[in-house]
């Protein structure tokens, strides 16, 4: 990455991260839910712009579906009927949309699958991230854990890949990723999990933190590769340009979209018994 681009990236992070942390730790849970809903709108729009480039109406419907799933889980996630209705109803509606707006038959399958996936991939993942904030007394800490797992994993992967990377990881999907970068991502995520356990999440045992960090490092890279595959298959370089130096929202939260459900399920099974 050119030095100028790295400087822009660091500046953007230096402005956005403190604002996000202020809302997370000082604001009410509903404030963070609003942040998640906005991110859901932007993220869904970025995915659907890649898969539905010629259908603004279908994109708008998909964005609304994703936002409704995020809002429903964030605000009413204590009721399992809401979760089941949203996670079954919205994807089915998205899959049926090409029957109403057929368009190019050659892309109908892609649009059908994307319409079904976006409410879960974007809307559901950001919904459970907001639910983590609202459902636990130390919810802000659990959300911060998710962010650290994703961001430190990404940072570790970048520096290991830049200075040690030689052998490609998955060149057909992401030509710049290396095996050393994968190791760095695992090291970074592991460091984030151990930091959380020893500092702001005492309910997270160290042994659990180590396992969570190792798994998160691998899954975070899988989330990154998933977005890379989506972009590569649709001929897009960046998912968007809303974050200077970072690209789009998806380029910044691709790992978080995988890790938020992982951490949410951990808290659900560990502390709801």
C-alpha positions in Angstrom: 0.0 0.0 0.0 1.4 3.4 -0.9 2.4 5.6 2.0 -0.1 8.3 1.0 -2.9 5.8 1.0 -1.8 4.4 4.3 -1.8 7.9 5.8 -5.4 8.5 4.6 -6.4 5.1 5.9 -4.9 5.8 9.4 -6.5 9.3 9.4 -9.9 7.9 8.6 -9.6 5.3 11.3 -8.3 7.9 13.8 -11.5 9.9 13.3 -14.0 7.1 13.0 -12.9 4.8 15.7 -13.1 7.3 18.7 -16.6 8.3 17.5 -17.7 4.7 17.3 -16.3 3.9 20.7 -17.9 6.9 22.3 -21.3 5.8 21.0 -20.6 2.2 22.0 -19.6 2.9 25.6 -21.3 6.2 26.5 -24.4 6.1 24.4 -27.6 4.0 25.2 -27.9 0.6 23.4 -30.4 2.1 21.0 -27.7 4.6 19.7 -25.5 1.7 18.7 -28.5 0.0 17.1 -28.9 3.0 14.9 -25.2 2.8 13.9 -25.8 -0.9 13.0 -28.9 -0.1 11.0 -27.0 2.6 9.1 -24.2 0.2 8.4 -26.7 -2.4 7.3 -28.2 0.0 4.8 -24.8 1.0 3.4 -23.5 -2.6 3.3 -26.5 -4.0 1.7 -26.4 -1.3 -0.9 -22.8 -2.2 -1.7 -23.5 -5.9 -2.2 -26.6 -5.3 -4.3 -24.8 -2.7 -6.4 -22.5 -5.5 -7.4 -25.2 -8.2 -8.0 -28.1 -6.0 -9.2 -26.3 -3.2 -11.1 -29.2 -2.6 -13.5 -32.1 -2.8 -11.0 -32.4 0.1 -8.6 -35.9 -1.0 -7.5 -34.7 -4.4 -6.4 -31.7 -2.8 -4.7 -33.9 -0.5 -2.7 -36.1 -3.4 -1.6 -33.1 -5.5 -0.6 -31.7 -2.6 1.4 -35.0 -2.2 3.3 -35.1 -5.9 4.0 -31.6 -5.8 5.4 -32.3 -2.8 7.6 -35.5 -4.4 8.9 -33.6 -7.6 9.9 -30.9 -5.5 11.6 -33.5 -3.4 13.4 -35.7 -6.3 14.4 -32.9 -8.4 15.9 -31.3 -5.3 17.6 -34.5 -4.1 19.2 -36.7 -7.2 19.5 -34.2 -10.0 19.6 -35.4 -11.3 23.0 -38.5 -12.7 21.2 -37.5 -15.8 19.2 -40.6 -15.4 17.0 -39.2 -12.2 15.7 -35.8 -13.8 14.8 -37.5 -16.8 13.1 -39.9 -14.6 11.1 -37.1 -12.2 10.0 -34.5 -14.8 9.1 -37.0 -16.9 7.2 -39.3 -14.4 5.7 -36.9 -11.8 4.4 -34.6 -14.1 2.6 -37.5 -15.9 1.0 -38.9 -12.6 -0.2 -35.5 -11.6 -1.6 -35.3 -14.9 -3.5 -38.7 -14.4 -5.1 -37.9 -10.9 -6.3 -36.5 -11.9 -9.7 -39.8 -13.5 -10.5 -41.4 -10.0 -10.3 -38.4 -8.2 -11.8 -37.0 -10.8 -14.3 -34.5 -8.7 -16.2 -31.6 -10.5 -17.8 -32.3 -14.2 -17.5 -28.5 -15.0 -17.4 -28.1 -13.1 -14.1 -31.4 -14.2 -12.5 -29.8 -17.0 -10.5 -27.2 -14.6 -9.0 -29.8 -12.0 -8.2 -32.0 -14.6 -6.6 -29.3 -15.9 -4.3 -28.0 -12.4 -3.5 -31.5 -11.2 -2.6 -31.9 -14.2 -0.2 -28.4 -13.8 1.3 -28.1 -10.1 1.9 -30.7 -9.9 4.7 -28.7 -12.6 6.6 -25.2 -11.9 5.5 -25.4 -8.1 6.2 -28.7 -7.5 8.1 -28.5 -10.5 10.4 -24.8 -10.2 11.3 -25.1 -6.5 12.1 -28.3 -7.2 14.0 -26.6 -9.7 16.3 -23.7 -7.2 16.8 -26.2 -4.6 18.0 -28.0 -7.3 20.1 -24.7 -8.1 21.8 -24.6 -4.5 23.0 -28.2 -4.5 24.2 -28.5 -8.0 25.7 -25.6 -8.0 28.2 -24.6 -5.8 31.1 -21.1 -5.8 29.6 -22.5 -5.7 26.1 -20.2 -2.9 25.0 -17.2 -5.1 25.9 -18.5 -8.0 23.8 -19.0 -5.7 20.8 -15.5 -4.3 21.3 -14.2 -7.8 21.3 -15.7 -8.5 17.9 -14.2 -5.3 16.6 -10.8 -6.1 18.0 -10.9 -9.6 16.6 -11.6 -8.2 13.1 -9.5 -5.1 13.2 -6.4 -6.6 14.9 -6.7 -9.7 12.7 -6.8 -7.4 9.6 -3.8 -5.4 10.9 -1.8 -8.5 11.7 -2.5 -9.9 8.3 -1.5 -6.7 6.6 1.9 -6.3 8.3 2.8 -10.0 8.2 1.8 -10.2 4.6 3.7 -7.0 3.7 7.0 -7.9 5.3 7.0 -11.7 5.4 4.6 -12.7 2.7 5.9 -14.7 -0.2 3.7 -17.7 -0.8 0.2 -16.9 -2.0 -2.8 -18.0 0.1 -5.6 -18.2 -2.5 -4.4 -16.4 -5.6 -7.5 -17.1 -7.7 -9.7 -15.2 -5.2 -7.3 -12.6 -3.7 -3.9 -12.3 -5.4 -2.4 -10.1 -2.7 -3.1 -12.4 0.3 -0.3 -14.6 1.5 0.1 -17.5 3.9 2.2 -15.2 6.2 -0.8 -12.8 6.2 -3.0 -15.6 7.4 -0.6 -16.3 10.3 -0.5 -12.6 11.1 -4.3 -12.5 11.1 -4.5 -15.3 13.6 -1.8 -13.7 15.8 -3.7 -10.4 15.7 -7.0 -11.9 16.6 -5.5 -14.0 19.3 -3.9 -10.9 20.8 -7.3 -9.1 20.7 -9.0 -12.0 22.5 -6.3 -12.3 25.2 -6.4 -8.5 25.7 -10.2 -8.6 26.2 -10.0 -11.4 28.7 -7.3 -9.8 30.7 -8.6 -6.2 30.6 -12.3 -5.4 30.0 -14.0 -8.8 29.7 -13.3 -10.8 32.9 -16.2 -13.1 32.2 -14.2 -14.4 29.2 -11.9 -17.1 30.6 -8.4 -17.0 29.2 -8.6 -20.6 27.8 -11.8 -19.6 26.0 -10.2 -16.4 24.7 -7.3 -18.4 23.2 -9.7 -20.7 21.3 -11.9 -17.8 20.3 -8.9 -15.9 19.0 -7.6 -18.7 17.0 -10.9 -19.5 15.4 -11.6 -15.9 14.8 -8.3 -15.3 13.0 -9.2 -18.1 10.5 -12.9 -17.1 10.1 -12.0 -13.4 9.8 -9.8 -14.3 6.8 -12.6 -16.4 5.4 -14.9 -13.4 5.7 -12.4 -11.3 3.9 -12.0 -13.9 1.1 -15.7 -14.1 0.8 -16.0 -10.5 0.0 -13.0 -10.7 -2.3 -14.7 -13.5 -4.2 -17.9 -11.5 -4.5 -16.0 -8.4 -5.9 -13.8 -10.5 -8.2 -16.8 -12.4 -9.7 -18.6 -9.1 -10.4 -15.6 -7.2 -11.6 -15.5 -4.7 -8.8 -12.2 -3.4 -7.1 -13.7 -1.8 -4.0 -17.2 -2.4 -2.6 -17.6 1.4 -2.3 -15.7 4.6 -1.6 -17.5 6.0 1.6 -14.4 5.5 3.8 -11.3 7.3 2.4 -8.4 4.9 2.3 -10.6 1.9 3.2 -13.1 1.7 0.3 -16.6 0.8 1.2 -18.3 -0.3 4.4 -18.0 -4.0 3.4 -14.2 -3.6 2.9 -14.0 -2.6 6.5 -16.4 -5.0 8.1 -16.1 -8.1 6.0 -14.5 -10.0 8.9 -16.9 -8.5 11.5 -19.9 -9.9 9.5 -18.5 -13.4 10.2 -17.2 -12.8 13.7 -20.3 -11.1 15.2 -22.4 -14.2 14.9 -19.6 -16.3 16.3 -19.2 -14.2 19.4 -23.0 -13.8 19.8 -23.4 -17.6 19.7 -20.6 -18.0 22.2 -22.3 -15.7 24.7 -25.7 -17.3 24.0 -24.5 -20.9 24.7 -22.0 -19.9 27.5 -24.2 -17.6 29.6 -27.8 -18.7 28.9 -27.5 -22.1 30.5 
